Structure formats: structure tokens, C-alpha cells
Amino acid sequence: MHADVLVNSIVFLNIVFVSQSFLKSTRQSDTCELSLESSEKRCRSHDGLICSGRGQCECGVCICLDSEPGKYYGSRCECQDWLCESYDGRICGGHGQCDCGKCICDHGWSGTACHYPKTCNIPRRKSKELCRNSDGLICSNAGTCHCGRCICDNPGNEKLVYGNFCECNDEDCIDDETGEICGGHGKCYCGNCYCMPGWHGDKCEFQCDITPWESKRKCMSSDGKVCSNRGNCICGECTCYDLDPSGEYGDIHGATCECDERDCLAVYDRYSDSFCSGKCQCGQCTCFPPGDRRIYGKNCECDDRQCEDSEGAICGGNGICSCGRCICNDDWFGKYCQHPRTCNMPEERSRSLCESFNGTICSGKGSCHCGKCMCGSPQQWYISGPLCECDDRECDKHEGVICTGNGICDCGICDCFDEWTGNACEIWMGLESF
């Protein structure tokens, strides 16, 4: 059978099925001895809705719908098991059974979610500690504490305040003008409105003047993602997720949120020395100071100034610099390739040149080679000085970085690179046109 024939057959069967259902319903209506008013009266639930708004009334009997998750049942479609309250992610708190949308609690438990023990076996102080939210408030000042669990303040039958610590208040979702939750155009979760397509605003009070399809098209980035998967599309405009862990705004931006300044970070800490030393423009680093070819790399992580010794020589003339580190020739080693591998000096003479003022070799913080101290270990980078007497951790810092990354610590004092000054080399003396 060809595909078009199969499709036509399915459509025909659907039409026949719908027609038969309609005729059956019509026949039932024709044979019903109840008036329309009497029929609807029998189907009307306590809230005044026909079949609780979840079914169809046929001759005084509710035919419940099951189009949503869960299953409606009851004489007026008033029951739905999945509406039972939960606590800590468990229906009826794990201490009861769900019956017609309400929790039937096990012995010894009470509450709408069966989350309150009837007898409490923990001290009052411990109970209060269990009820404190992340700000240290007991039940968010919106409820009372009972045996380590919060009873939220809700007048009447309304349950607008909820959450393990009463931290959610759906009153914040009520539109002041209409009095409806999210203006009747969205759902409220923990005080925040999630609007239906075509609506936006804090209370879903504004309607878009373009279709949802056109809105999505305008928000589409060049790689085919809505707001680059970094924001929300509202009426054809992207609202970017631009809050970073340090609390600063503006990392993600652009018409379709295509720019992510976090791409400039080798490690996501905007205040670390791995942040690009110049400007970050749409995720691309411009190194600082401008025009200095010694600073380069995707994240400006390479700084060949670190290869210069105190006299300005690159790797002591005994090696090459690669991304801020010296690669020494075969006969040399050390941070600046300053140590020859062969030594013609007598051991006694060598040790005498390495002896510090207190009589120890290299201040007890290094080893002696050919009359020169090799300080510490790779983990003890901060030990320096001709006799390993200095601690470079004592140099001034700016935003947590020694010498701001713009100089070298020389025995506790910052030796700044060209165009930098300040105790921590934090001040640039170059042009601000950059």
C-alpha cells in the first residue's frame, strides 16, 4: 500500500470514529430524561464548575478527561492522585497514601503532606536549627517550627506560602490589576511567573505583538540556537543569563547572547591572573598593555617578560622563552637558565659561596651548585634570593595577585615591568586610549 493511500485510510477511519462517537453522544442526549439544567446540576462540583472543569457532562454523569499527566476520577472528576502534596520530593512525605488528591497519613504523622510527626524526639534547639534557611531565619519568618519542620502561615484554605523553609510565596505572582495568578497567562513557581507563549512580564501581563514563530526566529543565533542557549527569548528579544559566580553582571551579552566573556578565562575566576590582561570583546582577549608582543595567547596566558632576569636578559642568553618559561640549552638549567650543568669549582669553595649569615647552606631552604644556591622546589616557588633568604609571598598584592602579574617579586619588593608602577605594580602609566 502506498504511503498516500495509507494516510487517507487513517484519516477516513478517524472521521468515522469521531462521527460514530458524536452520533452516540447525540443519541444519549436524545434519550436523556433530564433537562439540561438538571443534568448540569448533578455534574456541578463544589467550586461551581461542571465536572470540576476536567470532564464532560452527559445526562447528569461526568465523563472525565485524562489528557494531562495523572488520571482524573470521582463522580465529578474531583480526584487526581498526582496533585497530592509532596515533602522532600516524596509524595505524602513518604508517610502516607494519596487518595483523591489528598494524603491519608500513616499512624504517628500529620499534615497535608504527612510531614509532621505527632511526637517529637529532638530537643527544641535542634528543632530550630533544622528550620533555619540559608539566611539563618527560622522558616523564613513566614511560618512556625515544629519538630524541625516548618508550618507555613497560610490564611484560610489558601496555600500561597510553601517550601521546606516557607521560602516560596506565590502572592508575588498575583497581578495587582486582575487579582489573578500570573495574570491568568502563566504558572507560578515559588513566587516566579513562567508565562505562556506570547506573554511576558513579571506577572505575564504583557502580550507580544508578534507571533511565537516570529519571536523565535528573531532570537535565533547564527548556529541555530535560541539565544545561543544562554538566555530567554521574550517577544523576539533575548534576555541573557548574565550573572556570574562572582556576582558581576555583563559576562553574557549580544543580540542573541552570542558573546560570552567567560571564554576569555582559562579558569573561571575573573579576578585571577588567568583572566586576559586587556579587554575581552565577545569572548576574544585583547592583551594588555597593547602592542607588547611579549604577551600573547588565547587568554593572554603567555607572558615572556617572566623569562627576563634582573638584568633584562632572556633566559640568561642560555635558552629560549616559550610562553613565559625558559627552555634551556643542554649545558644549562634553572628558572633563567643561569646554572651550568658542569662545574670546575672545588666542593669546599662552592659551599663557602653558598653559606648564609647564620652558617647554614642556602639558609636551609635550597641546595648548592657550583657556588650558587638553587632555592626550594617547584612547590616552593616563593623562596628566592642569592642565599634563598627571601620569601616572595611577602610582596604586595592587588586583587589577590602578587605584583598584579605586572612585575616580578624581588626579595619581598615588586620589580615592575615597563609602564607599570605602584607597590603592587597595579598602576599602568601608558595611554588610556586603549
Secondary structure, DSSP 4 states (H G I P E B T S, - for coil): --HHHHHHHHHHHHHHHHHHHHHHHHHHHHH--S-HHHHHHHHB-TTS-BGGGTEEEETTEEEE---SSS-EESTTS-EEGGGS-EETTEEGGGSEEEETTEEEEPTTEESTTS-EESS--S-HHHHHHHTB-TTS-BGGGSEEEETTEEEE---TT---EESTTS-EEGGGGB-TTT-SBGGGSEEEETTEEEEPTTEESTTS-EE-SS-HHHHHHHTB-TTS-BGGGSEEEETTEEEE--B-TTS-B-SEESTTS-EEGGGGBSSS-TTSTTB-SSEEETTEEE-SSTT-TTEESTTS-EEGGGGB-TTS-BGGGSEEEETTEEEE-TTEESTTS-EES---S-HHHHHHHHB-TTS-BGGGTEEEETTEEEES-GGGTTEESTTS-EEGGGS-EETTEEGGGSEEEETTEEEEPTTEESTTS-EE-S-TT-
